[in-house]
Structures are given as structure tokens and as C-alpha cells.
Amino acid sequence: MSGTGTVKPEQTQDNGEKIKTTSEEDIEKKLYESLKKHELPDYLLYTGTGGAKNWLKLDESETFPVARQLKVLLEKNIASIVRFIPTGMSLVSVGVGSGDKERVLLEELIKKNLAEKPASGKVSMRYYPIDISSQLVDVALEKVRDLPLERMGVVGFIEEMPLLKKHWRLPVLFCILGNTFCNYEPEFILQLVYENLEQGDLFFFDANLLPTQGSGEEAQSARKSVLGTYASRENALFNMYPLLQYGMDPDDFDFELLLGHVDSRIGAVYRTRKSLNILKDSKIKIGPETINFREGDIIRMGFTYKYTYNQIIDLLDICGFDVLNSFLSEDRTNAMILAKKRI
Ligand SMILES: C[S@@+](CC[C@H](N)C(=O)[O-])C[C@H]1O[C@@H](n2cnc3c(N)ncnc32)[C@H](O)[C@@H]1O
């Protein structure tokens, strides 16, 4: 993944600065290049003219409660989480989305900073909301407009963490929230985070889980619920949007979602597999370029891993992280983990 490397700070109406490490034109070019190879990676669902709005709408829909349930878990445990976070850390959140969860964290961290440094009466907290969608960075900045913070939004790819980290002040609480962790190959994302965090930094992420492995009745019903969520009409529309936006007809293709097993260092893990299957010869126009599809073509999309809690803990251990604290919902379907890289 490579951005343009152009870094232009931009003032956003009183909300702080925003730096763009990639532009809308770059993203549209990536959409064209990906579709030419019959691929549609997930980040392209959140970008473009409607991407941010589509995500915010999906996040509110009854059939897609994944990120919302994780916010409930965060709110329930916020006091204990913040107890483990030293004062004076910057909050960096990649794939920030609406920034709702970050607001919950920031309010509590500011309270803690004030309580520990009452003499100065001032809190010097920094917040860096980062996302591939420029509109979502604006939403996240706006969400904390009234908080006493220094803030700088960054539009960029998590894959470019070495470039992103040049903008933040250490030490950081590095967050990946809203189940975004599960959209990456586990060893890729954990290695990326490991290599780019410094000794005093902390790593905080959440995940929507499978409560149990195996083939019993409980496991069957958990599989069904995963399929129900990801194959819902609302989620299907979210995944189909880029093709519709660039002129394809809903009858030209359909959305398919499968749930399979993949082997890994932590044993067999469930992973969704998504595709858009072309039903008719059709074409899409992106700027001056046209891509022709033939009936039977398959456009491969992103995936979501469905781990059990123990699998995530094993992964962290293998990849060199110590767990400082973890929070698991009663039904074992949602977890939040605060970790530190083992030095
Ligand atoms: C599942 S949403 C979660 C949003 C938010 N954290 C929440 O909890 O509601 C994933 C977010 O990651 C962003 N995103 C996707 N791919 C990304 C990438 N490669 N780099 C940075 N952000 C990315 C999307 O734009 C979106 O806001």
C-alpha cells in the first residue's frame, strides 16, 4: 500500500488540524486498479461520495449491531479501563469512524488527568483521529469540539503506520476499535502494531467474538447469527454501494457471504468470505476509464475473522504482547483488550 506522501495540514472549522496523506483522487485510482483485478478491498466501502454516510447508517441499523455492542461494553467498563492508562498519553485511534467510542475514552481520561494534576487546572491531552475517510475524520473531530484537547486528524491508511506515527506525540494509547482488528490478517496487524509502538505505548482494541468453537448446538447457533448479521440486507447494500455508485444496475450482480474455517498458528479459525458475483455482461465507468465485466466474473472482497476469546489471547502472546487487562461480555461475544508490547 503506498500513499502519495503529500502531507498538507488543513484547518477544519475550529475543530483542529487535518493532515491528508492520501487524496480522493488517489482513492478513486485505487478503486479502478482494484476492480480491474476483480478485487474490492473493504476500505473502498467507506470512501467515495457516499461511503462515510453509508457506514454511519449501517452502524445504526438494527440488523448490524457489531460496533454498537462494543460501545456498550466500553461504557460499562470505562472506569476500570482508564485505571490502567497512565496520565499524559496521547490518544491515537485508527479507523476512528464516528469517534463515538473515543469520546467515551477521552472524557474519562480528561477527568483522570484533572484529578491527578489539580494544581495546574489544565489538561494537555492530544487526540489523533485517523481514518481513510476524510469525512469520518471530520465527524470524529467535530464530536470532541467541546473537550479541552489538542487534536489533529489524519486521513491515511493504517498500513502506513510508520508514516502516520511521525505526526503523533509519544507516549500513545493506540486504539483500533469497532471490530476493525478482525478485518486484518492477525499476524499482519499485530506485527505492524508491534513494530510501530514504542516502549511506553499501550495498545487497546476490541473484537466481536464467537462464544465457542466446535460443532455443538451452541456453535451452530453462533455460526447462524454471524451469517445473519453479515448477510443482512443492510450489510449487503453497504458492500454493493461502490458498484452501484459507478453506474452498475442491482440486477447485474449479487452479494455472497460464506463462513469458512482457515488454519492458523492458533488452530482452526472462522473467517467470512465475501464476493460480488457478476450475473450479466456489464460495465462500470470510473472517471475516464471503463471496466467491462463478463457474466460469471467474481469480485473478491474483504473478510472478517471470528475468533474465540482464547484464540485472541493466544495470538497476542505469540506476537509478543502482554495483556494488561481484558474485558469480556457475559455472553462471551464481545471483548476489549489493553495490551503492551513485550520488550
Ligand atoms: C468497522 S468501521 C469501525 C469504525 C469505528 N471505529 C467504530 O467503532 O464504529 C472501520 C473503520 O476503519 C476505516 N478504515 C478501513 N480501512 C482502513 C485503513 N486501511 N486504514 C485506515 N482506516 C481504515 C473505515 O473508514 C471505518 O471508519
The ligand as a MOL file (V3000), in Angstrom:
LIG
                    3D

  0  0  0     0  0            999 V3000
M  V30 BEGIN CTAB
M  V30 COUNTS 27 29 0 0 0
M  V30 BEGIN ATOM
M  V30 1 C -15.8010 -1.1790 11.0980 0
M  V30 2 S -15.5480 0.5400 10.9510 0 CHG=1
M  V30 3 C -15.2840 0.9630 12.6590 0
M  V30 4 C -15.4600 2.4330 12.9190 0
M  V30 5 C -15.3180 2.8700 14.3790 0
M  V30 6 N -14.0010 2.5720 14.9260 0
M  V30 7 C -16.4000 2.2660 15.2650 0
M  V30 8 O -16.0540 1.6370 16.2510 0
M  V30 9 O -17.5740 2.4530 14.9560 0 CHG=-1
M  V30 10 C -13.9180 0.5880 10.2450 0
M  V30 11 C -13.3210 1.9920 10.0820 0
M  V30 12 O -11.9790 1.8590 9.5960 0
M  V30 13 C -11.7580 2.7240 8.4880 0
M  V30 14 N -10.7670 2.0370 7.6340 0
M  V30 15 C -10.9710 0.9490 6.8520 0
M  V30 16 N -9.8230 0.5550 6.2830 0
M  V30 17 C -8.8740 1.4060 6.7280 0
M  V30 18 C -7.4680 1.5150 6.5000 0
M  V30 19 N -6.8280 0.6420 5.7090 0
M  V30 20 N -6.7910 2.4860 7.1290 0
M  V30 21 C -7.4380 3.3890 7.9540 0
M  V30 22 N -8.7590 3.3450 8.1940 0
M  V30 23 C -9.4650 2.3660 7.5930 0
M  V30 24 C -13.1280 2.9080 7.8530 0
M  V30 25 O -13.2290 4.0800 7.0960 0
M  V30 26 C -14.0510 2.8790 9.0720 0
M  V30 27 O -14.2190 4.1510 9.6230 0
M  V30 END ATOM
M  V30 BEGIN BOND
M  V30 1 1 1 2
M  V30 2 1 2 3
M  V30 3 1 2 10
M  V30 4 1 3 4
M  V30 5 1 4 5
M  V30 6 1 5 6
M  V30 7 1 5 7
M  V30 8 2 7 8
M  V30 9 1 7 9
M  V30 10 1 10 11
M  V30 11 1 11 12
M  V30 12 1 11 26
M  V30 13 1 12 13
M  V30 14 1 13 14
M  V30 15 1 13 24
M  V30 16 1 14 15
M  V30 17 1 14 23
M  V30 18 2 15 16
M  V30 19 1 16 17
M  V30 20 1 17 18
M  V30 21 2 17 23
M  V30 22 1 18 19
M  V30 23 2 18 20
M  V30 24 1 20 21
M  V30 25 2 21 22
M  V30 26 1 22 23
M  V30 27 1 24 25
M  V30 28 1 24 26
M  V30 29 1 26 27
M  V30 END BOND
M  V30 END CTAB
M  END
